[in-house]
């Protein structure tokens, strides 16, 4: 039987996807395939205001032919954890990917098939004839057809524990475009538990303050990074910044605002647009859950 610590890590790995990028460890750590950009970011973050919001980075380890980043197990000590991954920002592709796609278009048949499966009308006649699209074209399409473009983030998936849908992963959030729809998803994720919603809301407010004072955040373009929401049976809840493989430092002494729309060349990522949307939706979810709780108590009294 798999060690309980490894089962927890497996849940994180399954939700994050790209399982080949991870190795499980019995030492209370998650091992992620080495990425130079991510390793540099984590090293900087360990000395930044954002350290309390990032999994602890324990350096590198080699296993066989591969090198791995050693990360804190964010699910340690949690019973039947419930997890949500939110991809942050108004775009999930780097500006250099746009430049490369224009200079040398590498067609991906796998990404073409994904687009055909969901919306064949989104493809041009030429793309249908080629049966391939560039990675940038695919990522741009995903962004513009999801809440990434409307709200500055999107829900990538929710994994619920054995008591909720038998540990299944829900990824059917692609059609979410409004705050009201996000609020509904948050209520599903938390089962309308008021204390969990409030804990997440407080954590995001604290993160917002830290981001505004973070040198790392001001001087980095944060692309493809996620916020990982985690709570458990005992109603312990937290939020973590993860995935920095596409997060790059700005040249010279440039700084980003993170709260304005992207224009090519600006390198703005819209991270704070997404964070504001999440905080707003959590506030709405708290109001709905409070009303539900009051209505439930009122109903019980009327029966008595």
HUHUDA-V204354 format. One record per backbone hydrogen bond with DSSP energy under -1.0 kcal/mol. CO is the residue of the C=O (numbers start at 1). NH is the residue of the N-H. If there is no record, write none. Layout:
# HUHUDA-V204354
CO_NH ; CO_NH
This chain:
# HUHUDA-V204354
3_7 ; 4_8 ; 5_9 ; 6_10 ; 7_11 ; 8_12 ; 9_13 ; 10_14 ; 11_15 ; 12_16 ; 13_17 ; 18_21 ; 19_22 ; 21_33 ; 23_31 ; 28_73 ; 30_71 ; 31_23 ; 32_69 ; 35_39 ; 36_40 ; 37_41 ; 38_42 ; 39_43 ; 40_44 ; 41_45 ; 42_46 ; 44_47 ; 45_48 ; 48_51 ; 50_53 ; 51_54 ; 53_241 ; 56_72 ; 59_70 ; 61_68 ; 63_66 ; 66_63 ; 67_34 ; 68_61 ; 69_32 ; 70_58 ; 71_30 ; 73_76 ; 75_78 ; 79_233 ; 82_231 ; 83_159 ; 84_229 ; 85_156 ; 85_157 ; 86_227 ; 87_154 ; 94_98 ; 95_99 ; 96_100 ; 97_101 ; 98_102 ; 99_103 ; 100_104 ; 108_112 ; 108_133 ; 109_113 ; 110_114 ; 111_115 ; 112_116 ; 113_117 ; 114_118 ; 115_119 ; 119_122 ; 120_123 ; 124_128 ; 125_129 ; 126_130 ; 127_131 ; 127_132 ; 133_108 ; 134_138 ; 135_139 ; 136_140 ; 137_141 ; 138_142 ; 139_143 ; 140_144 ; 141_145 ; 143_146 ; 143_149 ; 146_149 ; 147_151 ; 147_152 ; 147_153 ; 152_89 ; 154_87 ; 157_85 ; 158_170 ; 159_83 ; 161_164 ; 161_167 ; 168_160 ; 170_158 ; 171_173 ; 173_176 ; 178_182 ; 179_183 ; 180_184 ; 181_185 ; 182_186 ; 183_187 ; 184_188 ; 185_189 ; 186_190 ; 187_192 ; 190_193 ; 193_197 ; 194_198 ; 195_199 ; 196_200 ; 197_201 ; 198_202 ; 199_203 ; 200_204 ; 201_205 ; 202_206 ; 203_207 ; 204_208 ; 205_209 ; 206_210 ; 207_211 ; 208_212 ; 211_214 ; 214_218 ; 215_219 ; 217_220 ; 218_256 ; 219_250 ; 221_248 ; 225_88 ; 226_242 ; 227_86 ; 228_240 ; 229_84 ; 230_238 ; 231_82 ; 232_235 ; 236_232 ; 238_230 ; 240_228 ; 242_226 ; 244_247 ; 248_221 ; 251_254 ; 258_272 ; 263_266 ; 269_90 ; 270_274 ; 271_275 ; 272_276 ; 273_277 ; 274_278 ; 275_279 ; 276_280 ; 277_281 ; 278_282 ; 279_283 ; 280_284 ; 281_285 ; 282_286 ; 283_287 ; 284_288 ; 285_289 ; 286_290 ; 287_291 ; 288_292 ; 289_293 ; 290_294 ; 291_295 ; 292_296 ; 293_297 ; 294_298 ; 295_299 ; 296_300 ; 297_301 ; 298_302 ; 299_303 ; 300_304
